[in-house]
Amino acid sequence: EHGDRLAAVVIEGIPANNGLLIQRPEYMQLLRNLTEKHGALMILDEVITGFRVGLGGAAEYYKVRPDLLTYGKIIGGGMPVGAFGGRAEIMNRLSPLGPVYQAGTLSGNPVTMAAGLTTLRKLENGSFHNTLEARTRRFVEALRAQLPEDAISIAQINSIFWITFQEHLPRAAHQIDTGGVSHFNKMHESILDRSIYLPPSGYEVCFLSVAHTDDMLDEAVTVLVDEIRQQLKAGI
């Protein structure tokens, strides 16, 4: 209806800061088709999913080719940096090649760039994401095997996972059980006392890295299962 007035659509391919809401590939392809039809840019927010879902992020997962992408600090190996990129015909319009001015006092910080290049070289190793995905899947499956399906659900995609105190995984933010979020929040401090660090909010997702060993993850499973069972026993 308003296609001729639309400049761009910005979307987080896998919403991961309000639960982990994995969308249908058909939806993302429909969005790509509509933006192309109406001459609007498709901008994919990969701040969380970039390099965590895979080398090609959510774009690769959904098999869509956005016009622009945004990345967070993972592109700098955890250092404070953000980046965006996209099709050459768009990027070439930025200075110094094009007329659109862009600059920053911290742009291209040498220490951050060195950390980022080292990170990207490691990520390009074909076995990196396979190892990380297998490790995360093993961890999540161990949790699922010891927790009741009618009370706990766990979403997972590669190294990202999310634990929610409800029977079915939501696909939209309004379907998240706020009572379950409260139980997760209460559990955070007691888990932290046992040397397991999860995000402080039940809306936030969790990440694993190749630095997490199997022994560490086995210990984390033991602690999490115990703490979650205590929450369930308390009367969720």
N, C-alpha and C positions, 0 to 999 in steps of 0.2 A: 504493500500500500504506500509506503514512504521510501521506496527503493531509490528514487532519483534524488533524495535529500540525504542519503546515508553515505558518510565518508568512510566509515570503518566499523567493524564489529570486533570488540576485544573479548576474548573468552579464555577462561582457564580450562584447558582440555579435560583435566581430571581434577575437579574441585578437591583440594586437599588441605584446606584450612578451616573447614566447617564439616568435618567428617571426611571420609575418603569415598567420593561419589563417582564411581566408574560409569561412564556414559556408554550408550550404544554406539558402535562405529557408524551405523546408519545416520544417526543424528548429526555427527560431525561432518559426514560427507554431504548431507543435505545443506548444512550451513555453508560449507565450501561452495557448493553449487549455486546457492542463492547469492552469496557475495560476488561471485564471478558474474552471474547474470545481471546484477545491478551495478556492476563497476565499483563495488566497495572493497576495501582492503579487509582481509582476515588477519587479525593480530592474535597470535597464540601466546598466552602467558605460561611460560615454562619455568617460572621462578622456583617452583617446588619440583616439578616433574622433570625438568631438564637434566639429562645425564643420570637421573635416578631410575627412571622407567626403562632406560636403555640409552645407547649412544645417541639415538635420534629423538629421544624424549617422547612426549605424547604424540607429536606429529608422526613419528615412525609407528607408534603403536596403533594409531587410527588410520594410517596410510593416507594422510592428507598433507597437502603442501601449502602452508600458510604464506601470506605475503611478508609478514614480519613476525619475529619471535623475541621474547624477552627472557633473560636469564638472571639468576641471583648469584650469591657468593660461591656457589658450587663451581662455577666456571673459573674461579680464582683459588680453588683448593681450600675454600673456607675463609679466605681473606676478604676484607670488606670491598666488594666490587659488584657492579651490575653491568650487564651488557645487552645490546639488542642487535639483531641482524636480520637479513632478509634478501629478497630478490635484488640482483645487481642494479636493475633500472631504478629501484627506489633508493638503495644505499648510495648510488652515485650522485644523487641529488644533494647529499650532505657535503658540507665543506670538509676538506679543501677541494674536492672535485666538483661540487655543485654549489648552488646558490643558498641552500638552507644552512644557516649558521648553527654550529654546535661546538661546545667546548666545556671544559671543567678543570678546576685547579688540581684535582686529584686524578684526572684521566690519564691512563697509561702509567700508573705508579709502577716503577721498575720491580720492586719486591713482589707486589701483587701479580704482575705479569709473569714473572719467573715462576711463582707458585702455580699460576694458572696453566702455563705451558707444560709444566711437569705433570700436573693433574691430567690434562688432556692426553698427553702421551701415554699415560698409564691406562686411561679409559679406552684408548684405541686398541688395546690388547683384546683380541676377540674373546678370550676366556674370562675377562674381568667380570662382565655383567652376568655371564652364565654362572660363575662361582657365587656371586652375590645373590642372585635370584634363588639358586638352589639352597643356599644357607638360610635365607629368609623364609623360604617355603618350608624347610625342615622345622624351623623355629615355630612358625605359625601352626603347622600341622600338629606339633607336639602340644601346643596350647589347646587346640580344638579337641584333641583326643581326650583331654582330661577335664574339660569344662562342659556343662550342660548346654546343648544346642538351643533349648527353649528359653535360655536366659542370656546367653552371650553369643555375639556374632563378631567375626573378625574379617575385615576386608584386607586384601593384599594384592599389590602389583609390584613386581620386582622387589626392590629393597624398601618399599613403603608399606606400612601396615597400620591398621586402625582398629582398636578394640572398643566395642560398644555394648552396653548392658541392655540389649533388646534381642528379641527372637529373630527378626528378619533384618537384613541389611537395607538401609534406606538408599534411595536413588536421588532424593531431593532433600534439601536442608530442613524443610518443614516436617519431614518424617523422622527426624532424630528425636529420640526419647530424652526429654530434658531431665527426667528423674534419673535416668541412667547416667547422664552426664554428671549429675551431682554425686552419684556413687563413685564414679571414676575420680572426681576431684578430691573426695574424701580419702581415697585410697593412695593418692599421690605421695603424701607426706610419709605414710608408713612404709611405702615401697622405697622411698628415698633413704629412710633410716636403715634399710637393708641393702644399700649400695646399688640399687637399680634406679636409673634415672629415666623417667618417662615425662612427656610434656605435662605441665600443671593443669591443663584443661582437657576435658573429655571431648572437646570439639577438634583438638589438634591431632595430627598423625604422628607416627613414630618412624624412625629411619634406622636401618642397620648399615654397617660398613664392613669392609673386608678386615678391619682391625678387630672385629668381634670374633673371637675363637669359638669353637664348638663347646669347649668347657664353660666359657662365659655364658653362652646362650643356654646351656643346660641348667646352669645355676639360676639364670633369669626366669626360665620356665618354672622351676621349683618355687621361687619366690612369688611370681605372678599368680600361679595357680592357687597357692595358699592364701594370698591376699584377696583374690577375687572370690574364692569360696567363703572367706570371712564376711565379705560384703553381702554375698547372697544369703548367708546364714543370718545376717543382721536384719533381714527382712525386706529385700528389694522387691 
